Amino acid sequence: MNSENNTPFAPAKRIDLTELNRIVRKKELPKFTGLQRTTIDDLIRVGNFPKPIPLGKRSVGWLESELLDWQRARVAERDRQHD
């Protein structure tokens, strides 16, 4: 029980989603985007995918927020085509 208001659960905390910005590694991208790694590489090469962030000598990652923006843009593009 929550002693503050005698309810069995604590009140939900509000989360500012703009503060969530985890790094997504390349091996996670297919699951995150639904695309195969070769397709992602092609999209990066032609400038149609968020740019990777160098993390080390041989590792890169992507900001989750940029990937989500990219996904939202795909949805908006789809919606414009169906209007």
C-alpha positions as CSV (number, residue, x, y, z in Angstrom):
1,M,0.0,0.0,0.0
2,N,1.1,3.5,-0.8
3,S,1.1,5.3,2.6
4,E,0.5,8.7,1.0
5,N,-3.0,8.0,-0.3
6,N,-3.8,4.5,0.9
7,T,-3.9,3.0,-2.6
8,P,-2.2,-0.3,-3.4
9,F,-0.1,1.3,-6.1
10,A,2.2,4.3,-6.3
11,P,1.1,7.1,-8.6
12,A,2.7,7.0,-12.0
13,K,5.6,9.3,-12.5
14,R,5.5,11.5,-15.6
15,I,8.5,10.9,-17.9
16,D,9.7,13.6,-20.3
17,L,10.4,11.6,-23.4
18,T,12.7,14.2,-24.8
19,E,15.2,13.3,-22.1
20,L,15.3,9.6,-23.1
21,N,18.1,9.3,-25.6
22,R,19.7,5.9,-25.4
23,I,22.3,4.7,-27.9
24,V,21.0,2.0,-30.2
25,R,23.8,-0.2,-31.5
26,K,24.0,-1.6,-35.0
27,K,23.0,-5.1,-34.1
28,E,19.8,-3.8,-32.6
29,L,18.8,-1.8,-35.7
30,P,17.0,-4.6,-37.5
31,K,14.7,-5.3,-34.6
32,F,14.2,-1.6,-33.9
33,T,13.5,-0.7,-37.6
34,G,12.2,-3.9,-39.2
35,L,14.9,-3.5,-41.8
36,Q,17.9,-5.7,-42.6
37,R,21.4,-4.4,-41.9
38,T,22.3,-4.3,-45.6
39,T,19.2,-2.1,-46.3
40,I,20.1,0.2,-43.4
41,D,23.7,0.5,-44.8
42,D,22.2,1.4,-48.2
43,L,19.9,4.0,-46.7
44,I,22.8,5.5,-44.7
45,R,25.0,5.6,-47.9
46,V,22.3,7.6,-49.8
47,G,21.5,9.9,-46.8
48,N,18.0,8.5,-46.1
49,F,18.8,7.3,-42.5
50,P,20.1,9.0,-39.4
51,K,23.9,9.3,-39.3
52,P,25.7,7.0,-36.9
53,I,27.6,8.4,-33.9
54,P,31.2,7.2,-33.6
55,L,31.5,5.5,-30.1
56,G,35.0,4.1,-30.4
57,K,37.6,2.9,-32.8
58,R,35.3,0.4,-34.4
59,S,31.9,1.0,-32.9
60,V,29.0,3.2,-33.8
61,G,25.5,3.8,-32.4
62,W,22.4,5.9,-33.2
63,L,20.4,8.1,-30.9
64,E,17.0,6.5,-30.2
65,S,15.3,9.9,-30.6
66,E,16.7,10.3,-34.1
67,L,15.5,6.8,-35.1
68,L,12.1,7.5,-33.7
69,D,12.0,10.8,-35.7
70,W,13.0,8.8,-38.8
71,Q,10.2,6.3,-38.2
72,R,7.6,9.1,-37.6
73,A,8.7,10.7,-40.9
74,R,8.0,7.3,-42.7
75,V,4.6,7.2,-41.2
76,A,3.9,10.8,-42.2
77,E,5.1,10.1,-45.7
78,R,2.7,7.1,-45.9
79,D,-0.2,9.2,-44.6
80,R,0.4,12.0,-47.1
81,Q,0.3,9.4,-50.0
82,H,-3.0,8.0,-48.8
83,D,-4.8,11.4,-48.4
